[in-house]
Amino acid sequence: MCAMSEPWTDDACALVDAFRAKTLSPTEALEASLAAIEASDLNAVCHLDVEAARAQASSADVSLPFGGVPMGIKELESVAGWPYTEASLVFADRQADHDSTQVSRLRTAGAVIAAQTTASEFGGTNCTSTKLHGATQNPWNPERTPGGSSGGSAAAVAGGLLPIASGGDGGGSIRIPTGFTGLFGLKATYGRIPRGPSTLQPPLTVTLGCTARSVRDTARWFDVCNGFDRRDTLSLPRVDGWEIGLDSHELAGKRAVISVDLGAAVVEPRVAAMVTEAAEALIRDAGLSRVDVVVALPQGGFEWALSNLVGLVGELDDRYPACSDDLTPEIQIGMNLAEHHYSIKTAAQADLFRIALNEQMADVFDQADFVFCATNPDVAFGAAGPMPTTVGDIDLIATYGFDKAIGNNGALTIPANLTGQPAISIPAGTIDGLPVGLQVIGRHHEEQLLLDLARIAERERPWPLVAPSART
């Protein structure tokens, strides 16, 4: 057995293979990750459970799916005995008293639950910068954000600190950061992985998953974590065979649409060109049939935000407005909106918007099996924010107004959350040294077709598993 002095930069499945071959040990892998985290200035990890992780690694059963793999868990997810701050200064002293269902299933699969990864406050923005922890940096360029809200998970995995980490996607929070950091990300059909215990059902947009270096890592994650749980009454029945079923689904002849902007976003021209080229190549490589379907979705950032306000108000409860100064500006805006503008009428308007969007997406998917678009309107912006209001030379506020300008940041990812459909982000290349993501939206319950599409892209146009900074 050879000593492991550097953190693992292959995928998590290969790490398990190395454990089983006895060329590495779980303890060596963990110690390399701990050393890398300690030396890192990415600000991707906000809590380490060193002694517990060492105990798990020393007794790891490597015959299990993730036996011995050191993992990060997103700050918004509960791990018994760990801080449960939801990335907010308001809850800086709160601890979790239980594991989430996903964490419990990962433990059963042999994972070494070692590190808590940073997130945006309450998952409210796609920039991981909070008053509690400061700004998390993108390993491709530390001046840029890794996105959010699963930004710390993406930065840790792309930065070589951890082989894989958990994520959650309520408006793009897996796809946005994986798109910004050159990783693979799947937002599953709503309910695929349970969110219990004590699940808050509304706004029916949040799905759980991972930030991963490879498609097979993601498939294995879903083999471990998917399946109905009584504490999440809207979770879906278990589906087996995610990893073993890779490359086994017939894709030839299925219909594909390319709509880079979904009719809802302003996309930077170079990003649009790269996404189009990557989409055309994947359609060709997979033998898909390209069809012309008009995709003109309404921009729903405001309605998405409205649908999340009930949960935010309930979370802060009577702490607000006394805690206002402890909140990030974006959360302050949300609470102000809730306090002064939210009503039964606005809630009804948000529901009517969702119904209309569902109908439009259903019309599109009556004529197509996949929709290809950009993951993000542009490459990653500044690490500390604010949310960009320009795309290239276009001043979005001057052209479209403030609400539409801010909404542009999630206009490409939010639709699949509101409709509950699965969607993936695949690395498509880089511009100015920063990754660009190709998003593919699929039909409900057909994640495995998306995984097979991504496998073709992975084989024909392989992407680096970690950022250049992690390989030097």
Secondary structure, DSSP 4 states (H G I P E B T S, - for coil): -----S---S-HHHHHHHHHHTSS-HHHHHHHHHHHHHH--S--EEEE-HHHHHHHHHT--TTSTTTT-EEEEETTS--TTSB--TT-GGGTT-B-SS--HHHHHHHHTT-EEEEEEP--GGG-SSS-EETTTEE--BTTBTTB---SSSHHHHHHHHTTS-SEEEEEESSSTTHHHHHHHT-EEEEPSTTSS---SS---TTS--EEEEEESSHHHHHHHHHHH-S-BTTBTTPPPP---TTTTTT-S--TT-EEEE-TTTTT----HHHHHHHHHHHHHHHHHHTPEE------PPP-HHHHHHHHHHHHHHHHGGGTTTTGGGS-HHHHHHHHHHHHT--HHHHHHHHHHHHHHHHHHHHHHHH-SEEEEESSSSS--BTT-----EETTEEHHHHH-HHHHHHGGGTTTHHHHHHT--EEEEEEEEETTEEEEEEEEE-TT-HHHHHHHHHHHHHHS---SS-GGGG-
